[in-house]
């Protein structure tokens, strides 16, 4: 077989010895056609490479002209270069190379560029990130991933490999990136939050790529749909490191958000993935992450269907091992035990006696939950009904008036109960409110600051008003607070001694904010079953940067003789399993159960608990 290039067409001749099946496969592979004993197809690099790999795999001999020979030498030369690069990246990750000249030069540059003192684990991770150019950091929350990125970026910028940074992250993370830059370099960053621009202004900003002065560009995940072309031009004309913060947000290969992000991956000069929970849904969650960092290398070595399959059974252990070996050179994980943080104090749960009216409402809803007909019918519908009833029960645990917005008079036959729910705040003070007040008062009187975590927006607002009526001011952090106001609140919490209390929702702000410099106390007024949110919320005040003598305290409020006890125990059980996985050496594979607000198992455990309570 002989391959020649003529006017950007590839001509295949002398293939008469091939059986017709192989000829048909060549035609299908190249999308070519037969013409006078030749096969002709348009020259495209991918088609040529796929054809050569097909011929080699089937032991079909071939000759090429000088043009194709030069092209193939360059291609396969790049493959060999990448193999060597991969070996070096793995050596650096395993600390085999950290006494090298490269590492010494790296340390010298960082000492000149940065004012922040870095921990050893951060320096090693940053050196690996800078050498790799494209890599993932799967370190636990609170390990200093933002600092590591700025360290690697600073070194690459000194080498002339990058000149700008584009950070894609949740809206809540922009302040952390801005503040961390100042902490690292002792200067105010040339920073733009592109979320503050409208669609037209974003497009105009990226189109003026030659005049863009901002070194640090921040944008959230939802903002890409209508700016793909100007963004690609910006990345084409500038040497940009692109960072995906909380990158598990692109784990779904079929999601519109993921496709938008993936469309510009190949334009970046350096690509970085940051996430502490990379694969809660199985190994398929790794696919997009490594496709982003190396879009043309097939690092992962498995397609999405194969990844789904090997997540489902232990019999694919050899495939899992091969997968981990494939990605090993291009990710770093810093586990919690490496951080050497001062040990926090988990105070024994505070048992809160429900008020008389609250107890009546709680018992009624608990009975209603138990009396659902669980036999037969649509299983999914049954579980949805259970979930809805259980959420109502959880709402009653702190302030039953929360239920008034979600129920109607027809839902319960007992009109007296409906009236009690909707007038609850006029009838008695929620006991958890008064218990939180006592705790907060003790902390504030000792010149401390505190964050109070609660699940429901009504409780955030209600607790704020209750504290204010007792001369304690506070601020709220939850989904309805816009980014500008959120940044202002966090800045004031760090700098204003008059603001000592924040009340927050873990689902909205459990990730991407740091409060450990100002606050060492957290109160959990109530909890959901979501262990991931709980662990992330804890790490807001317990993370790299604490002083050795800083004392971190956690407080938990549980209503006596209620499902509060079950929720608390269940979350701690999930956390223990998650920590065992997280502290392992490989990439952690979590169960969906850990990030679920209410899994089927959670619902069934609550049902069994309530049934036993009723039979006492």
Order of alpha helices (4+ residues) and beta strands (2+ residues): beta-beta-alpha-beta-beta-alpha-beta-alpha-alpha-alpha-beta-alpha-beta-alpha-beta-alpha-beta-alpha-beta-alpha-beta-alpha-alpha-alpha-beta-beta-beta-alpha-alpha-alpha-alpha-alpha-beta-alpha-beta-alpha-beta-alpha-beta-alpha-beta-alpha-alpha-alpha
